[in-house]
Amino acid sequence: MAFSPSSSSLTGSKLASRSNSFKRQKSFKTFSCRVASKNCSGGKNLYKVLSLSNENASETDIKKAYRTMALQYHPDVCPPSRKEESAHLFVELHKAYKILSDPNSRRKYDLELGFNKNYQRTSSDGVGYDDYGISRDKFIEQLYELKRRSQHRMSRKPEVSHKR
Amino acid sequence: MAEQAYTVASDSETTGEDKPTSAYPELAIGIDIGTSQCSIAFWNGSEVQLLKNSRNQKMMRSYVTFKDEIPSGGVSGHLSHEDEMLSGSAVFNMKRLIGRADTDPVVHSSKTLPFLVQTLNIGVRPFIAALVNNVWRSTTPEEVLAVFLVELRTMAELQLKRVVRNVVLTIPVSFSRFQLTRIERACAMAGLHVLRLMPEPTSVALLYAQQQQQLIHDNMGSGSEKLALIFNMGAGYCDVCVTATAGGVSQIKALSGTVVGGEDILQNVMRHLLPSLDNLISSHGLSEIKSMALLRIATQDAIHKLSSQDGVGVEVDLKNALKINRVLTRAEFEEINREVFGKCENLVRQCMNDAKVHVGDISDVILVGGCSYIPKIRSLVLGLCNKEEPYIGMNPLEAAVCGAALEGAVASGVSDSAGTLDLLTIQATPLSLGVCADGNEFVPIIHRNTTVPARKELIFTTAHENQTETLIAVYEGEGSRVEENHLLGYFKLIGIPPAPKGSPEISICMDIDASNVLRVFAGILMPGVRQPVHPYLEVKMPTVDDGHGWCAEALMKMYGSTLELHTTRKKMP
């Protein structure tokens, strides 16, 4: 099998060009992880990967869809000639399932999906904005967290000084 | 193709490449080679059927006797007496020995066996020999296994009246990828093509999935997802698995396993009954072997009886002025094997923890393997899962081989109109796979219990200024230091453009394909450049052959930290 540049390697080089600026910023660790996970699904709608018609699918629907798809596309049940192709398909399928079956990652994904939908209407380069969308989401989240912490500190400070 | 790749061919001599050319290969049979017993099963068109040998046995002893010029195995061989197997001329327990270096404690504990096991403690394969006409003749675990497999194959071909080539074999969870290549090698020597190597509990999981489907068919099941804990303990290994099953699909959520089993229990009891056991072993004289054989048989018998009795009288004359005449109680038995039971408990806890399941969510506890008859094991596992009774409906000794036969049918593309074979086990890697970086640290790239097929990438960097080459040493295991894990192979990545340390990006990608083959891809990326500096390197693992203990040490001695890799802590999925 030749090294297929379609998914991971491209992601690798993309990350390589992007990630230098973030190298020493530990807080972006999870961020770069998320970007990559998105890119690996090739920017496809994860609900569509699982053959789900809409984003309101229940957890049971997602599990069921994953199983039904697995019974069709898992390399173990495919003829040898289609093994490589089905292995690739299954890896995508499992990635989609992993993100959508976990309520936390699904919520994040849904947010991104909503954001990108609004953004892509005015954009020609979907992928670039994809990344931007996620970073913005993460950025806002971190901003709120910082705000919350500083408020927490602020509210405690007078107490401490009183005690002294 | 944007990126050109070149492949570094593996030096492993297994037959992974010669796949059958037809769209669907012939029906594969399932084989369960146990440390002590073995069985063979196939899909007969409507159900799984176990084959019986000429003595009408479904379970055959796993051993090979080197009595005459031609070795003969336990499939067809008639033993005049049990102690003939223990006379030194028969080699058994090969599943415990295969693919292990002579530094392995498991190899050392095998020195209590009647045949010869010698070690030099330097990381090479142990010397194994059987007594033939008063001469110790050397052999290898692969050879012994191959002889045994040839007999199994002949038996199956005679009964099925066709050529048997494709097999699904069950293996312990804790087997390293190097050990898997040894199993494949033995199969190749026996003219068999391995279609799948299934960790034993995952094969049981497939049988469970089929039984659950059957229940729905009979309008007795709910069809909702069920979590099951499978505990499998035989003579050599203990495995645990947590699986989520629905619609004929069994998703393996976690696997754990270690090399602990009935053999360890047996040795503990033997040592308890005869504290001077080690003196007896060291000489390996003929009369000592005979004494050991007698002790082994008496101990085995006592352990079996203790599964149904509270105490058992052990009375045996071992000759050499050694006599045993005493009562062994179940409490005593449980006390001397406390460590074994402790290991089992840890495996169950670890597996449930890894699977992120709560005890209350487990619907069924499936106990299989010979040791599942031991009352202490039953109560221990059931207690940990908060269950009164184990799952019924599976023969503890036949479950693994039945699952393998089902997998054989599914993987061969057999389907029936009733949909009985619309089954699938979605496997997970039992051991983490990674590379050596940051000194002697093991950095996993594919973590254990990752669903396979899988592909993961991690970015590393150089450890020194203007470093132009780096050594990529691939390991498998759970230890945080590389020394604690199995070395699978190594290769050098050269031509890194001179740059400050920490700036070149070394991408290492691991890929486990549909046939469970592991490939490692490595390439160099420079900041601001989209294309890799050189073509990627693709290496099929494992590349190590025997003597891998030497390799790791030699690498360290030769290169030390000069070719070191550093992690950049940037994860890729």
HADDOCK unambig.tbl for C-alpha pairs under 7 A between the chains (distance, minus, plus):
assign (segid A and resid 2 and name CA) (segid B and resid 5 and name CA) 6.37 0.50 0.50
assign (segid A and resid 3 and name CA) (segid B and resid 5 and name CA) 5.96 0.50 0.50
assign (segid A and resid 5 and name CA) (segid B and resid 2 and name CA) 6.88 0.50 0.50
assign (segid A and resid 5 and name CA) (segid B and resid 3 and name CA) 6.35 0.50 0.50
assign (segid A and resid 13 and name CA) (segid B and resid 525 and name CA) 6.93 0.50 0.50
assign (segid A and resid 13 and name CA) (segid B and resid 530 and name CA) 5.05 0.50 0.50
assign (segid A and resid 13 and name CA) (segid B and resid 531 and name CA) 6.59 0.50 0.50
assign (segid A and resid 14 and name CA) (segid B and resid 530 and name CA) 6.62 0.50 0.50
assign (segid A and resid 16 and name CA) (segid B and resid 525 and name CA) 6.87 0.50 0.50
assign (segid A and resid 16 and name CA) (segid B and resid 527 and name CA) 6.27 0.50 0.50
assign (segid A and resid 17 and name CA) (segid B and resid 527 and name CA) 5.81 0.50 0.50
assign (segid A and resid 17 and name CA) (segid B and resid 528 and name CA) 4.79 0.50 0.50
assign (segid A and resid 17 and name CA) (segid B and resid 529 and name CA) 6.54 0.50 0.50
assign (segid A and resid 17 and name CA) (segid B and resid 530 and name CA) 6.68 0.50 0.50
assign (segid A and resid 20 and name CA) (segid B and resid 527 and name CA) 6.78 0.50 0.50
assign (segid A and resid 29 and name CA) (segid B and resid 570 and name CA) 6.14 0.50 0.50
assign (segid A and resid 33 and name CA) (segid B and resid 571 and name CA) 5.58 0.50 0.50
assign (segid A and resid 33 and name CA) (segid B and resid 572 and name CA) 5.52 0.50 0.50
assign (segid A and resid 33 and name CA) (segid B and resid 573 and name CA) 6.84 0.50 0.50
assign (segid A and resid 36 and name CA) (segid B and resid 572 and name CA) 5.91 0.50 0.50
assign (segid A and resid 36 and name CA) (segid B and resid 573 and name CA) 6.58 0.50 0.50
assign (segid A and resid 37 and name CA) (segid B and resid 573 and name CA) 5.75 0.50 0.50
assign (segid A and resid 67 and name CA) (segid B and resid 249 and name CA) 6.35 0.50 0.50
assign (segid A and resid 71 and name CA) (segid B and resid 424 and name CA) 6.56 0.50 0.50
assign (segid A and resid 75 and name CA) (segid B and resid 514 and name CA) 5.77 0.50 0.50
assign (segid A and resid 76 and name CA) (segid B and resid 411 and name CA) 5.66 0.50 0.50
assign (segid A and resid 77 and name CA) (segid B and resid 410 and name CA) 6.48 0.50 0.50
assign (segid A and resid 77 and name CA) (segid B and resid 411 and name CA) 6.04 0.50 0.50
assign (segid A and resid 77 and name CA) (segid B and resid 413 and name CA) 6.72 0.50 0.50
assign (segid A and resid 79 and name CA) (segid B and resid 23 and name CA) 6.13 0.50 0.50
assign (segid A and resid 79 and name CA) (segid B and resid 24 and name CA) 6.19 0.50 0.50
assign (segid A and resid 79 and name CA) (segid B and resid 413 and name CA) 6.82 0.50 0.50
assign (segid A and resid 80 and name CA) (segid B and resid 23 and name CA) 6.51 0.50 0.50
assign (segid A and resid 81 and name CA) (segid B and resid 23 and name CA) 6.78 0.50 0.50
assign (segid A and resid 83 and name CA) (segid B and resid 514 and name CA) 6.61 0.50 0.50
assign (segid A and resid 87 and name CA) (segid B and resid 453 and name CA) 6.14 0.50 0.50
assign (segid A and resid 87 and name CA) (segid B and resid 513 and name CA) 6.63 0.50 0.50
assign (segid A and resid 87 and name CA) (segid B and resid 514 and name CA) 5.66 0.50 0.50
assign (segid A and resid 91 and name CA) (segid B and resid 453 and name CA) 6.28 0.50 0.50
assign (segid A and resid 91 and name CA) (segid B and resid 454 and name CA) 6.07 0.50 0.50
